[in-house]
Amino acid sequence: MYISLILIFAFIVLVFVVLKLPVFGQLPNGERLVRIQQVPFVAEGVFQNYSPTPMQPEGVSMWMILKKVIKGNPNGRPPKALPHIKPDFTSLTGTKVTWFGHSSYLIQAETLKILVDPVFSRTTSPFSFIGNKSYDGTDFVHPEDFPAVDILLITHDHYDHMDYQSILRLKGKVKHFVTSLGVGSHLERWGIPKDQITELAWGEQAALFGLSFTATPGRHFTGRQFKRNHTLWSSFVLQTPQHKLFLGGDSGYDSHFKTIGAEHGPFDLAILECGQYNEYWPFIHMFPEETVLAAKDLQAKVLLPVHWAKFTLSVHDWDESILRVTKSAEEQGQAITTPLLGETISIGEHYPDSKWWLNLEQSLK
């Protein structure tokens, strides 16, 4: 009996020590927590979606989800390495977007550089030995490759959008961080000075380096440990001197897209998630056809679908999301751009649209 008690106590101590590691960040406290408690969409100490958003629909249990995930999908990963283009970070004109896979991309607005949700680790988890590895061919850019970054923007604190190791390797070359309210608590834990961090709640705006950032709603959740929604998840409206972009982060489909479109649209480009969906969690991620609906709600001139082509975080085929979103965009008359990884979009000038994923499949036949 004593041995069992000792083992249980040792396990509890181990869990406590592990959860105190820096990779998990820290929950908001002090002045930041006071500010959070004054936000109108906070209830019982946590952030709320505007619409009721259960993690899974009625009749779906966590055991059902776990069984589906464990079963997996043999087509969940690409059959060979994904092609890419080595990106060029030296552009000094126009507004350009370079996508690195999943939800990481660089916006170049004239001479300014805005890096969004940089995840350059091989897994989307607290530790490198946990979780699915990134696809072959996607490890082509690293934090050390970037020149000085004016703004590093983080939409929310999930591991596939806020990567501890990437931020540690980038922070010395970043002038300022923009993120959702509460997420700055993690950044401060990781050694980033408070005066380099701007946190926004939905509807709040910040002007930095001649750019305007407005936090807008999403339909999602947050948490790096077991406590959810103590930090906010957001989409962002980015206004440059020449163009207006919508940076979607993660979100299920809802009426907020139409509201944002009416208040802030039209957009020259909407960057929206289109992968990692499932009927077992339909409220927190969009199905590809909903991605197109969201783009139209936003009054987006062009849609860039992201949140795919690097990690397997659901059970659909690795290319199902891009097949469905391009088909739906064609049917609904929504302009769409589908760059290779590392290929640059030039707003108003060049929108790559090759169906490179089809060539990947055909090359194996």
C-alpha positions in Angstrom: 0.0 0.0 0.0 2.8 2.4 0.9 4.6 1.7 -2.4 1.3 2.5 -4.3 0.9 5.8 -2.4 4.5 6.8 -3.1 4.1 6.0 -6.8 0.8 8.1 -6.9 2.5 11.0 -5.1 5.5 10.8 -7.4 3.3 10.8 -10.5 1.4 13.9 -9.2 4.7 15.7 -8.5 5.9 14.8 -12.0 2.8 16.1 -13.7 3.0 19.3 -11.7 6.7 19.8 -12.6 6.0 19.1 -16.3 3.1 21.5 -16.5 5.4 24.2 -15.1 7.8 23.9 -18.1 8.0 27.1 -20.2 6.6 25.5 -23.3 3.1 25.6 -21.7 3.3 29.3 -21.1 1.4 30.8 -18.2 -2.2 31.8 -17.6 -3.0 35.6 -17.5 -2.7 37.2 -14.1 -2.4 40.7 -12.5 -3.3 43.7 -14.6 -3.8 41.5 -17.7 -6.4 39.4 -15.8 -8.2 42.5 -14.6 -8.5 43.7 -18.2 -9.8 40.3 -19.3 -12.5 40.3 -16.6 -13.8 43.6 -18.0 -14.4 42.3 -21.5 -18.1 41.8 -22.3 -17.7 38.4 -23.9 -16.1 36.9 -20.7 -18.3 34.8 -18.4 -17.3 32.8 -15.4 -13.7 33.8 -16.0 -13.3 32.5 -19.5 -13.8 33.9 -23.0 -17.0 33.0 -24.8 -17.9 32.6 -28.5 -20.8 34.8 -29.7 -22.7 31.6 -30.7 -23.0 28.5 -28.5 -20.0 26.4 -29.5 -19.7 22.9 -28.0 -16.6 21.0 -28.8 -18.6 18.2 -30.4 -22.3 17.9 -31.4 -24.9 16.2 -29.4 -24.5 12.4 -29.5 -20.8 12.5 -30.1 -18.6 11.4 -27.2 -14.9 11.9 -26.6 -14.5 8.1 -26.8 -16.0 8.2 -30.3 -13.6 10.9 -31.3 -10.6 9.1 -29.8 -11.5 5.8 -31.6 -11.7 7.7 -34.9 -8.4 9.4 -34.4 -6.6 6.2 -33.4 -8.0 4.4 -36.4 -6.4 7.1 -38.6 -6.4 7.3 -42.4 -3.7 5.7 -44.6 -4.2 8.6 -47.0 -3.8 11.2 -44.2 -0.2 12.0 -45.4 1.0 12.8 -48.9 2.6 9.9 -50.8 5.8 11.8 -51.4 7.5 15.0 -50.5 5.6 18.2 -51.2 7.2 20.6 -53.8 8.2 24.1 -52.7 9.9 27.2 -53.8 12.7 28.8 -51.8 11.1 32.1 -50.7 12.5 35.6 -51.4 12.3 38.0 -48.4 13.9 41.0 -50.2 10.8 42.5 -51.8 10.5 46.3 -51.2 7.4 47.1 -53.3 3.7 46.3 -53.2 1.9 43.9 -50.8 3.0 40.2 -51.0 2.1 37.0 -49.1 4.3 33.9 -48.9 2.7 30.8 -47.4 4.9 28.2 -45.7 2.3 25.5 -45.1 -0.5 25.1 -42.5 -1.2 28.6 -41.1 2.3 30.2 -41.3 2.9 33.0 -43.8 4.8 36.2 -44.3 3.2 39.4 -45.4 5.5 42.0 -47.0 3.9 45.4 -47.2 6.4 47.6 -49.0 9.4 47.4 -46.7 7.5 46.1 -43.7 7.4 42.4 -42.8 4.6 40.8 -40.8 5.1 37.1 -39.9 1.8 35.3 -38.9 1.5 32.2 -36.7 5.1 30.9 -37.4 5.4 27.1 -36.7 8.7 25.7 -37.9 9.0 22.8 -35.5 8.4 19.3 -36.9 5.4 18.6 -34.6 2.5 20.6 -33.2 2.8 19.6 -29.6 4.7 20.6 -26.4 7.4 18.1 -27.1 9.1 16.9 -30.3 8.6 13.3 -29.5 4.8 13.7 -29.3 2.4 14.1 -32.3 2.5 13.6 -36.0 5.5 14.8 -37.9 5.2 17.5 -40.6 5.1 16.3 -44.2 8.2 15.6 -46.1 9.3 18.6 -48.1 7.8 21.2 -45.7 10.9 21.8 -43.7 12.3 24.2 -46.2 12.3 27.5 -44.2 13.6 28.1 -40.7 13.6 31.0 -38.2 17.2 31.9 -39.0 16.3 32.5 -42.7 14.2 35.5 -41.9 15.6 39.0 -41.9 14.3 41.5 -39.3 10.6 41.1 -38.7 8.6 44.2 -37.9 5.5 42.5 -36.6 5.0 38.9 -35.4 1.3 38.2 -35.2 -0.2 35.3 -33.3 -4.0 34.6 -33.7 -4.3 32.2 -30.7 -2.2 30.0 -28.5 -2.8 26.5 -29.9 0.5 24.6 -30.7 -0.1 24.6 -34.4 -0.3 28.4 -34.4 2.0 29.4 -31.4 5.2 27.4 -31.4 7.5 27.9 -28.4 10.7 26.9 -30.2 10.0 29.0 -33.2 9.3 32.1 -31.2 12.5 31.6 -29.1 14.5 31.5 -32.3 12.7 34.5 -33.8 12.3 36.8 -30.9 15.7 38.5 -31.2 14.8 39.8 -34.7 11.2 40.8 -34.0 10.4 44.5 -33.3 6.8 44.0 -32.0 4.3 41.3 -31.3 0.5 41.6 -31.9 -1.8 39.0 -30.5 -5.2 38.2 -28.9 -5.9 39.3 -25.4 -4.3 37.1 -22.8 -1.8 35.5 -25.1 0.9 38.0 -24.1 1.1 36.1 -20.8 2.8 33.3 -22.7 5.1 35.7 -24.5 6.2 37.4 -21.3 7.0 33.9 -19.8 9.2 33.4 -22.8 11.3 36.5 -22.1 9.6 39.0 -24.4 9.3 42.5 -22.8 5.8 43.8 -22.1 6.4 46.9 -24.1 7.0 44.8 -27.2 3.5 43.2 -27.0 0.2 44.5 -28.1 -2.9 42.4 -27.1 -6.3 43.1 -28.6 -9.8 42.1 -27.7 -12.4 41.8 -30.5 -13.2 45.3 -31.9 -10.0 46.8 -30.6 -7.5 48.4 -33.0 -3.8 49.2 -33.0 -1.7 51.3 -35.3 1.9 50.2 -35.7 4.6 51.2 -38.3 1.9 52.8 -40.5 -0.3 49.6 -40.4 -3.6 49.1 -38.8 -4.6 45.9 -37.0 -8.1 45.3 -35.8 -9.0 42.1 -33.8 -12.3 40.5 -35.0 -14.2 37.5 -33.8 -13.6 33.8 -34.6 -15.5 30.7 -33.5 -13.0 28.6 -31.8 -11.3 28.0 -28.4 -7.8 28.2 -26.8 -5.6 26.5 -24.2 -2.1 25.0 -23.9 -2.9 22.9 -20.9 -6.1 21.5 -19.6 -7.8 24.9 -18.9 -9.6 26.3 -22.0 -10.5 29.8 -23.1 -8.4 31.8 -20.6 -6.9 33.5 -23.6 -8.7 34.9 -26.6 -8.8 33.6 -30.2 -9.1 36.1 -33.0 -9.1 36.9 -36.6 -7.5 40.2 -37.7 -8.2 42.9 -40.2 -4.9 44.2 -41.6 -4.9 47.6 -43.4 -1.7 48.5 -45.2 -1.2 51.8 -47.1 -2.4 50.0 -50.3 -4.5 47.0 -49.4 -6.8 45.4 -46.9 -6.3 41.7 -45.8 -8.3 39.4 -43.6 -6.2 37.1 -41.5 -8.6 34.3 -40.4 -6.8 32.2 -37.8 -9.0 29.3 -36.8 -12.8 29.5 -36.8 -15.9 27.5 -37.4 -18.4 29.0 -39.8 -20.9 31.4 -38.3 -22.6 34.8 -38.9 -19.5 36.8 -37.7 -18.0 36.6 -41.2 -20.9 38.5 -42.8 -20.7 41.0 -39.9 -17.0 41.5 -40.5 -17.6 41.9 -44.2 -20.2 44.5 -43.7 -18.1 46.5 -41.2 -14.6 46.1 -42.7 -15.0 44.7 -46.3 -14.3 44.4 -49.0 -11.0 42.6 -48.7 -8.3 42.3 -51.3 -7.4 38.9 -49.9 -9.0 36.7 -47.2 -6.7 34.0 -45.7 -9.0 31.3 -44.3 -8.6 27.8 -42.9 -9.8 25.0 -45.0 -8.4 21.8 -43.4 -8.5 19.7 -40.2 -12.3 19.6 -40.1 -14.6 16.6 -39.2 -18.3 16.0 -38.5 -17.3 15.1 -34.9 -16.1 18.7 -34.3 -18.1 20.8 -36.8 -18.4 24.0 -34.8 -14.7 24.9 -34.3 -13.3 24.3 -37.8 -14.8 25.0 -41.2 -15.6 22.5 -43.9 -14.1 23.5 -47.2 -17.4 24.6 -48.7 -17.9 26.8 -45.6 -14.5 28.4 -46.3 -15.8 29.6 -49.6 -19.0 30.9 -48.0 -16.9 32.8 -45.4 -14.9 34.4 -48.2 -18.0 35.5 -49.9 -19.5 36.8 -46.7 -16.3 38.8 -46.1 -16.6 40.3 -49.7 -13.1 38.9 -50.4 -11.8 39.6 -53.9 -9.5 36.5 -53.6 -9.4 33.6 -51.2 -6.2 32.0 -50.0 -7.0 28.6 -48.3 -4.6 27.6 -45.5 -4.5 25.2 -42.5 -3.4 22.3 -44.7 -0.4 20.9 -46.5 1.9 20.5 -43.5 0.4 18.6 -40.6 -2.3 15.8 -40.2 -4.6 17.0 -37.4 -7.8 15.3 -38.6 -8.7 12.1 -40.3 -9.6 13.3 -43.9 -7.2 12.6 -46.8 -4.3 15.1 -46.9 -5.6 16.7 -50.1 -9.3 16.4 -49.6 -9.6 20.0 -48.3 -7.9 21.6 -51.2 -9.9 19.5 -53.7 -13.2 20.4 -52.1 -12.4 24.1 -51.6 -11.3 24.7 -55.2 -14.3 22.9 -56.5 -16.6 24.9 -54.3 -14.9 28.2 -55.2 -15.4 27.4 -58.9 -19.0 26.6 -58.4 -19.7 29.7 -56.4 -17.7 32.1 -58.5 -15.1 32.9 -55.8 -11.6 33.8 -57.0 -9.0 31.6 -55.3 -5.2 31.4 -55.2 -3.3 28.2 -54.6 0.4 28.8 -54.4 3.1 26.2 -53.9 4.7 26.3 -50.5 7.1 29.2 -50.5 5.5 30.7 -53.6 4.7 34.4 -53.3 1.3 36.1 -54.0 1.5 39.7 -55.2 -1.8 41.4 -54.2 -3.5 42.9 -57.3 -0.9 41.5 -59.6 -0.1 37.8 -59.3 -2.2 35.0 -57.9 -0.7 31.5 -58.5 -3.4 29.0 -59.3 -1.7 25.8 -60.4 -3.2 22.6 -59.1 0.1 21.3 -57.9 -1.4 18.6 -55.6 -2.8 16.9 -58.7 0.6 16.7 -60.3 1.9 15.1 -57.1 -0.6 12.3 -57.3 -0.2 11.8 -61.1 3.6 11.5 -60.8 3.1 8.3 -58.8 1.0 6.6 -61.5 
